[in-house]
């Protein structure tokens, strides 16, 4: 199908699914990806944070 014919059929609201090759269609962002996080999570208690703050003032 020529592009002009495809465009005119699409603009006229006709069914163009027969002209599309959907055998290798992919959905972006639906594939599995591996993510490596390099930041370390620091979990402390409020008492530890307070003691560090007080020691920094010395």
N, C-alpha and C positions, 0 to 999 in steps of 0.2 A: 504494500500500500504506500502510495506516495504521501509525503508530508502534507501537501495541500489538501488532499482527500481526507487524511486523518484529521487535520485541523477543522475542516468544514463539517465533517461528521460529528466531531466533538462539540463544536459550537452549536450545531443543530440539535444536540441532545440525543443523538443516535447511540446505540450500543457499539462501543469500540473494543470491547474485551477480546474479541476474536483476533484483533491486530496486535495484542500485547503478548510478549513472551514472559510468562510468570514462572517458568521452571526453575530459575535461579534467584528468585526474589529473596532478599534478606530484610529483616526488620532491624534498623539501627538501634543500638542501646539495649537490645534484647539478648545479646550474646553474653556468655560468661566471660568475665575479665578478671585477671589477677591483679590485686592492688597490694602493694607493699608499703606499709607505714613505717616511717623512720623515726617519728617522734615517740618518746617514751612517756607514758602516762604516770604522773606522780600523784600518789594518793597518800595524804597524811591526815593526822588528827589535828583539830584546832589547837590543842595544847602544844604540839610540836611547832606549829607555825608561830605561835605566840613566843615560845622560847627562842626560836631563831630571830624573831624581830627584836626581842630584848637583848640578845647577845650581839646583834649588829650595832646596837646603840653604844656598846661599851668601848 
